[in-house]
């Protein structure tokens, strides 16, 4: 029967818990929960805010910066270098090597300045004035006219929700639970004990000690020596009385009151921390659900319904034709440069032929080989094959006859 009762004890309770521990367990846990709950909720809120800011703001902002760097700086510079500057540099180097007589001012005036003005400066000015400036004005208008009022309204609503769901309940718990429990459960009993018990005991002790001191001052030396001898005989009795009346009560108080109270306070802090975690997670889930239904769902719907079709339209109707036109223009420029190089190469070859002349074998137009043997010629070389004696076109003449 005793084993059955011990196994039926609630989990977390000490088997030898005193009546005082059982009485102060629930009030202490309530007070500690009231004190710990704001701290735990503030810690969880700051942790969730940090993780949310890292996941929603910092990482996307970093990716956006990297994308802007790659899209607005590296990609245009790479394209400008590979499609414009590299061909222009190669053409300029080839012209400098092939046409050294041509003056550099003419190259600067008729090649570099027009290319820089109409190929780089004019498109850059047009891009800044016609695309980037209106886009920046539109983004500024969207931010000032749409996002700031929406964020202000959302902030007001969240402040009202926090006030209704967190501040008002906490204020009520503090005013109607924590303050009465601390006042009437700890302060009032402590004041009563001090005024009704400790103060009279202290006054009586001071009066008794003062009376004894005054009486001891009138006792002669012989009486003191007799009292000392009596005290030496009564020493063990006094020690026993002190151990019984002072040390034993203090030990019992420490073992039966202070130790269970400290253990219950530590357990109350642990339980209150776990309960505050549950409450904080529940409040966080509620706020997350409210934010998802009030902000996430409309934004997702707007992205799927408006932004995605607009982006697909711009990608298919503007970006793809622009890329194809740029590729066609690049191929046309490369073909024109190749044709120009071939034309200049052919002109240089013709000029060289006109100045130096062609080889004699190419100018004669007669067939090469060993000449035919005639009546006045020397005998042929044994190792050389004899050439034909039929004149060119002889077969045709014979055939005609």
C-alpha positions in Angstrom: 0.0 0.0 0.0 2.9 2.3 0.8 4.6 1.4 -2.6 1.3 2.1 -4.4 1.1 5.6 -2.8 4.7 6.4 -3.6 4.3 5.4 -7.2 1.1 7.6 -7.4 3.0 10.8 -6.4 3.0 13.5 -9.1 6.1 13.8 -11.2 8.6 16.5 -10.0 7.5 16.3 -6.3 10.0 15.3 -3.8 8.9 12.1 -1.9 9.6 13.8 1.5 8.3 17.3 0.7 7.0 19.2 3.7 3.7 20.9 4.1 5.4 24.3 3.6 6.7 23.2 0.2 3.3 22.0 -0.8 1.6 25.2 0.3 4.1 27.7 -1.3 4.5 25.7 -4.6 1.6 27.1 -6.6 1.9 30.8 -5.4 5.6 30.8 -6.0 5.3 29.3 -9.4 2.6 31.9 -10.3 4.8 34.8 -9.2 7.8 33.5 -11.0 5.8 32.9 -14.1 4.6 36.5 -14.1 8.2 37.7 -13.7 9.7 35.3 -16.2 7.1 35.5 -19.0 8.0 39.1 -20.2 11.7 38.2 -20.2 11.1 35.0 -22.2 8.7 36.6 -24.6 11.1 39.5 -25.2 14.0 37.1 -25.8 11.9 35.0 -28.2 10.7 38.1 -30.0 14.3 39.4 -30.4 15.5 36.0 -31.6 12.6 35.7 -34.1 13.1 39.3 -35.3 16.8 38.6 -35.9 16.2 35.4 -37.8 13.4 37.0 -39.8 15.5 40.0 -40.6 18.4 37.8 -41.6 16.1 35.6 -43.8 13.8 38.3 -45.2 16.0 41.4 -45.4 19.8 40.8 -45.1 20.2 37.7 -47.4 17.8 39.0 -50.1 19.5 42.4 -49.9 22.9 40.8 -50.3 21.7 38.8 -53.2 20.1 41.9 -54.7 23.4 43.8 -54.4 25.3 40.9 -56.0 22.7 40.7 -58.8 22.9 44.5 -59.3 26.7 44.3 -59.4 26.6 41.4 -62.0 23.7 42.9 -64.0 24.5 46.6 -64.0 28.3 46.6 -63.8 29.9 43.3 -64.8 27.6 42.2 -67.5 27.5 45.6 -69.3 31.2 46.0 -69.0 31.8 42.5 -70.2 29.5 43.0 -73.1 31.0 46.4 -73.9 34.5 44.9 -73.7 33.7 41.8 -75.8 31.3 43.3 -78.3 32.5 46.9 -78.7 35.8 47.7 -77.1 37.6 44.4 -78.1 36.6 44.7 -81.8 37.4 48.4 -81.8 40.7 47.8 -80.2 41.6 45.0 -82.7 40.5 47.2 -85.6 42.5 50.2 -84.2 45.6 48.0 -83.7 45.3 46.5 -87.2 44.9 49.9 -88.7 47.9 51.2 -86.7 50.1 48.4 -87.9 48.8 48.3 -91.5 48.4 52.1 -92.1 51.3 53.7 -90.3 51.3 56.7 -92.7 47.8 57.7 -91.6 47.9 60.3 -88.9 46.7 59.7 -85.4 44.5 62.9 -85.3 42.5 61.5 -88.2 42.1 58.2 -86.3 41.0 60.1 -83.2 38.6 62.3 -85.2 36.9 59.8 -87.5 37.0 56.6 -85.5 37.4 56.9 -81.7 35.3 60.1 -81.2 32.3 59.0 -83.2 32.4 55.5 -81.6 32.6 57.0 -78.1 30.0 59.6 -78.8 27.4 57.6 -80.7 28.2 54.1 -79.4 28.8 54.8 -75.7 27.9 58.3 -74.6 24.7 58.8 -76.5 23.2 55.4 -75.5 24.4 56.0 -71.9 22.8 59.4 -71.8 19.6 58.0 -73.4 19.5 55.1 -70.9 20.0 57.5 -68.0 17.4 60.1 -69.2 14.9 57.7 -70.8 15.0 54.6 -68.6 16.8 55.0 -65.2 15.4 58.5 -64.3 11.7 57.5 -64.9 12.3 54.2 -63.2 13.8 55.9 -60.2 10.9 58.4 -60.1 8.4 55.6 -60.3 10.0 53.6 -57.6 10.1 56.7 -55.4 6.5 57.4 -56.0 5.6 53.8 -55.3 7.6 53.9 -52.0 6.1 57.2 -50.8 2.5 56.8 -52.1 1.9 53.1 -51.5 4.5 51.3 -49.3 4.8 54.0 -46.6 1.0 54.2 -45.9 0.6 50.4 -46.0 3.6 50.0 -43.6 2.1 52.7 -41.3 -1.2 50.9 -41.2 0.3 47.5 -40.6 2.5 49.0 -37.8 -0.6 50.6 -36.2 -2.5 47.3 -36.4 0.4 45.3 -35.0 0.8 47.8 -32.2 -2.9 47.5 -31.3 -2.7 43.7 -31.4 0.4 43.7 -29.2 -1.3 46.1 -26.8 -4.5 44.0 -26.7 -2.8 40.5 -26.6 0.3 41.2 -24.5 0.4 44.4 -22.6 -3.1 44.5 -21.3 -3.0 40.8 -20.1 0.4 41.4 -18.5 -0.8 44.6 -16.8 -3.9 42.8 -15.5 -1.8 39.8 -14.2 0.7 42.1 -12.5 -2.1 44.3 -10.9 -4.5 41.6 -9.9 -2.3 38.5 -9.3 1.4 39.4 -8.7 0.9 42.5 -6.5 -1.8 40.9 -4.2 0.2 37.7 -3.9 3.4 39.4 -3.0 1.7 42.0 -0.8 -0.6 39.7 1.2 1.4 36.5 0.8 4.9 37.8 1.7 5.0 41.5 2.8 2.1 41.6 5.2 3.0 38.3 7.0 6.7 39.5 7.2 5.7 42.9 8.7 3.3 41.2 11.2 6.0 38.8 12.3 8.5 41.7 12.6 6.1 43.9 14.6 4.2 41.3 16.7 7.0 38.8 17.4 10.5 39.9 16.7 10.2 43.5 18.1 8.8 42.4 21.5 11.3 39.6 21.7 14.1 42.0 21.0 12.9 44.6 23.5 12.5 41.9 26.2 16.0 40.6 25.4 17.6 44.0 25.7 15.8 44.7 29.0 16.8 41.4 30.5 20.4 41.9 29.4 20.5 45.4 30.8 19.1 44.3 34.1 21.5 41.4 34.3 24.4 43.7 33.5 23.3 46.2 36.2 23.0 43.4 38.7 26.3 41.9 37.7 28.0 45.2 38.3 26.8 45.2 42.0 28.0 41.6 42.6 31.4 41.4 44.4 34.4 39.4 43.2 33.9 36.4 45.5 30.4 36.0 44.1 31.8 36.2 40.6 34.3 33.5 41.3 31.5 31.4 42.8 29.4 32.0 39.7 32.4 31.1 37.5 32.8 27.8 39.3 29.1 27.2 39.0 29.3 28.1 35.3 32.1 25.6 34.8 29.9 23.0 36.3 26.9 24.1 34.4 28.8 24.4 31.1 27.7 21.0 29.6 24.1 21.8 30.7 24.2 25.2 29.0 25.7 23.6 25.9 23.0 21.0 25.8 20.4 23.8 26.3 22.0 25.8 23.4 22.0 22.8 21.1 18.5 21.9 22.0 17.0 25.4 22.0 19.1 27.2 19.3 21.0 24.8 17.0 18.3 22.2 16.7 15.6 24.7 15.7 17.9 26.5 13.3 18.9 23.2 11.7 15.3 22.1 11.5 14.4 25.5 10.0 17.1 25.2 7.4 16.3 21.6 6.6 12.5 21.9 6.7 11.8 25.4 5.5 14.7 27.1 3.7 15.9 24.1 1.7 12.3 23.2 0.4 11.6 26.9 -0.3 14.8 27.3 -2.3 14.2 24.0 -4.2 10.6 25.1 -5.0 11.8 28.5 -6.1 14.4 27.0 -8.5 11.8 24.5 -9.8 9.3 27.3 -10.2 11.8 29.2 -12.3 12.4 26.2 -14.5 8.7 25.4 -14.9 7.9 29.1 -15.5 10.6 29.3 -18.2 9.1 26.3 -20.0 5.5 27.7 -19.7 6.7 31.1 -20.9 8.3 29.3 -23.9 5.0 27.7 -24.7 3.1 31.0 -24.4 5.7 32.8 -26.4 5.5 30.2 -29.2 1.7 30.3 -29.2 1.8 34.1 -29.5 4.4 34.0 -32.2 2.4 31.4 -34.2 -0.7 33.6 -33.8 1.1 36.7 -35.0 2.7 34.7 -37.9 -0.7 33.5 -39.0 -2.1 37.0 -38.8 0.8 38.4 -40.8 0.5 35.5 -43.3 -3.2 36.1 -43.9 -3.0 39.9 -43.8 0.3 40.4 -45.7 1.7 37.2 -47.2 -1.5 36.1 -49.0 -2.2 39.5 -50.7 1.5 39.9 -51.7 1.6 36.3 -53.0 -1.6 36.9 -54.9 -0.3 40.2 -56.4 3.0 38.5 -57.4 1.2 35.6 -59.1 -1.5 37.6 -60.7 0.2 40.9 -61.6 4.0 40.8 -61.3 4.6 37.3 -62.9 2.6 38.0 -66.1 4.1 41.4 -66.5 7.6 40.0 -66.0 6.9 37.2 -68.5 5.5 39.7 -71.0 8.6 41.9 -70.6 10.9 38.9 -71.0 9.1 37.6 -74.1 8.2 40.9 -75.8 11.1 43.2 -74.9 14.2 41.3 -73.6 14.2 38.4 -76.1 13.8 40.6 -79.2 16.4 43.0 -77.9 18.9 40.2 -77.4 18.2 38.8 -80.9 18.6 42.2 -82.4 21.8 42.8 -80.5 23.1 39.3 -81.7 22.1 40.1 -85.3 23.8 43.5 -85.1 27.0 41.9 -83.7 27.1 39.3 -86.4 26.5 42.0 -89.1 29.4 44.1 -87.6 31.7 41.0 -87.5 30.8 40.2 -91.1 31.4 43.8 -92.2 34.8 43.8 -90.4 35.8 40.5 -92.0 34.7 41.8 -95.5 36.7 45.0 -94.9 39.8 43.0 -93.8 39.5 40.8 -96.9 39.1 43.9 -99.2 42.1 45.6 -97.7 44.1 42.4 -98.0 43.2 42.0 -101.6 44.0 45.7 -102.3 47.4 45.3 -100.7 48.1 42.2 -102.8 47.1 44.0 -106.0 49.2 47.0 -105.1 52.2 44.7 -104.4 51.7 43.0 -107.8 51.5 46.4 -109.5 54.7 47.7 -107.9 56.9 44.5 -108.0 55.3 42.5 -110.8 54.4 38.9 -111.2 57.0 36.0 -111.6 58.3 35.3 -115.2 56.8 31.8 -115.3 53.4 33.3 -114.5 53.8 36.0 -117.3 54.9 33.7 -120.2 51.7 31.8 -120.5 53.7 28.9 -122.3 53.5 25.3 -121.1 56.4 24.2 -118.9 58.3 21.0 -119.5 61.1 19.6 -121.6 61.1 21.1 -125.2 60.6 18.7 -128.2 63.7 17.4 -130.1 64.4 18.9 -133.5 66.9 18.1 -136.3 69.6 20.5 -135.0 69.3 19.6 -131.4 71.5 17.3 -129.4 70.5 13.8 -128.5 68.1 13.6 -125.6 69.3 12.6 -122.2 68.6 8.9 -121.5 67.0 9.6 -118.2 64.7 12.3 -119.5 61.4 11.5 -121.0 60.9 12.9 -124.5 58.2 15.5 -124.9 55.5 15.3 -127.5 56.2 16.7 -131.0 52.7 17.5 -131.7 52.0 21.2 -131.5 49.4 22.4 -129.1 46.0 22.1 -130.7 47.3 19.8 -133.4 44.8 17.0 -132.8 42.1 19.5 -133.2 43.5 20.7 -136.5 43.9 17.1 -137.7 40.4 16.3 -136.8 39.1 19.3 -138.7 41.0 18.3 -141.9 
